[in-house]
Structures are given as C-alpha cells and as structure tokens.
Amino acid sequence: MIALLPGDYVTDRARTTAQRGACDRQLRSLLAFSALLLAATTISRPAAAQLPLFDHVVVVVMENHSFSQIIGNANAPYINALAEQNANFTQSFAIEHPSQPNYLDLYSGSNQGVTDDSCPHAFNTANLGGQLIAANFTFAGYSEGLPAAGSTVCSSGTAPYTYQRKHNPWVNFGDVPAASNQPFSAFPGDFTLLPTVSFVVPNQCHDMHDCSVATGDAWLQANIDPYAQWAKLHNSLLVLTWDENDSSIPNRITTIFVGAHVVPGQYAETINHYTVLATLEALHGLDAIGGAAAKTPIADVWDTTLFQDGFEGE
C-alpha cells in the first residue's frame, strides 16, 4: 500500500473534481449540440400537414340547389352515399348569383366584372387552366352537349338537354387553347389519359338546373362514379360541388371531396369557391389568384402521414 500525505490527497481530489467538471461541461455541450441538430433536422423535414400531389383531379359542377335540398334528400341516394363515405363540407358557400359569375369565381378567383348570364365574353386575366398549362401541367374542360371541340357557341342542343356557355368559363380565356375545350363525349374511359386537372359540366338537365335532383343523381352515378372509385386507388381526386343554391339565404351549397388521401368525415369549416380554387392551386404549387389569394387551402382533409424518409405512409 502506498501512503499518501494529506497534501497529496487534497491535490488529487482537486484534480479529480476538476476533471469531472471538465467532463460535465463537455457532456452538456454535446447534449446542447445534439438538441440543436435535432431541432434543425425537425425544421427541415416536410410538415405532416403538407398537401398531396395528385395524378389527376376532376371537378364536377352541378346547378342551383342548396345544401339542404341535396344532403338528406332521399332522391339523391348516390350523392348522399358519397357525402357519408368521404369528405363532406357542411359549411360550403357559393359567392353570388346568378350562375355565370360563380363559375368564373371558382375558375379564376373573380367574376371578371360579369354579374349576369350574358354571352360571349373574352378575358386575358389569370385563370386556373392557364396557370396549369404555364406550369407544364395539363388542363381540359368537358362540357356535355358542346357541339365540337373548341366550340365557342353560346348554347346548343334541345331543351332541357342543352349546353350553355355560361357554365363553361375556360372558353373565355385567351391562354387556354381550343383543344382544352372538349365535349363530355371525349372524357376518356381510361382515366390514366385524363389531364392533370379537368372540369366536368353536365348539360342543363343532368346538372339539375332544368331537371330533377333524382335525374342529376342518377347521371352522376352512371357517369362519374367509375372515376370516383378509381381515384381512391390511383392517387387521384374528385371534387363535386354546386355553382350556387336556389337563391335562398345564405348561399349554402354541397361540396364533397372523394379520392386518395381523403379522410372521410363531416367538415364544418367555412369554405367557398375561392377556397376550393386556392386548394386546387396549392395542390399543384401554383400562386393563388384573385379572391383565392385571401383564402387558406383546405389542409385538414388529407391523410398525409409521412415516414422519416419522406415517403408517404399507406
């Protein structure tokens, strides 16, 4: 055994204490650095609430019925099934009356100074189709009863099954080519051939304007449901909405989202045509235009749970 003098013990203890203090300071520094690194990593990761990027989006616009005339109506079993099984926005509103200004609001964020159903009009302002095309996406509008691709007629067909240009906003904008203005007969049966974003406008009967709710409901089931079911399994989305209500107050309408990444439920936040436009633009990384610029895109409806490596969870 080696004997230690009292001074040696004190000196050794002081040295040990100093070494421990140095180790503690190094450990605290390491922990602080790790915390900063973790915070930086967390900040740089994609937010869990980010919007999905769909392969295809189809927007179908129906006519002139309030929320209460559709939801809960026994004559609309198909639409009500969609509302129960998908994302139903219970506080969705049109912007104004009559029809044409609302189509322009939904498509371009503004009624472009149009306050009636007059025809024709021509605009050189920003619009969803033009934005998509400029960003190297694709766009088309499919109007039932349009007599030919690219047609600019104001109306066509025999009542009540008529095409009305007042329900076709994209034909009015100079940066949307004629090839993007298609009859519904050109809507592809192979949905992989659809453009990035499509609008579908039924004729005056099938959109419920001149015919019954039951007629429009049956048309949707026969013509749109195949896409709706396909969309759920193929990274695509259906937006079903109405241009305006029956002129009652407030101007409350039905809007339903169906497709991949959609969390089913009844969503009570207040939305309108500008909100839907802002969402369509945000889904494709586009700037919001017109009235959409003041709206927050819909984010709570998406299932966007991400793994740490950035891949989307199934």
Buried (B, 14 or more C-beta within 10 A) or exposed (E): EEEEEEEEEEEEEEEEEEEEEEEEEEEEEEEEEEEEEEEEEEEEEEEEEEBBEBBBBBBBBBBBBBBEBBBEBEBBEBBBEBBEEBBBBBBBBBBBBBBBBBBBBBBBBBBBEBEEBEBEBEBEBBBBBBBBBEEEBBBBBBBBBBEEBEBBBBBBBEEEBBBBBBBBBBBBBEBBBEEBBBBBEEBBEEBEEBBBBBBBBBBBBBBBBBBEBBBBBBBBBEBBBEBBEBBBEBBBBBBBBBBBBBEEEEBBBBBBBBBBBBEBBEBEBEBBBBBBBBBBBBBBEBEBBBBBEEBEBBBEBBEBEBEEEEEBEE
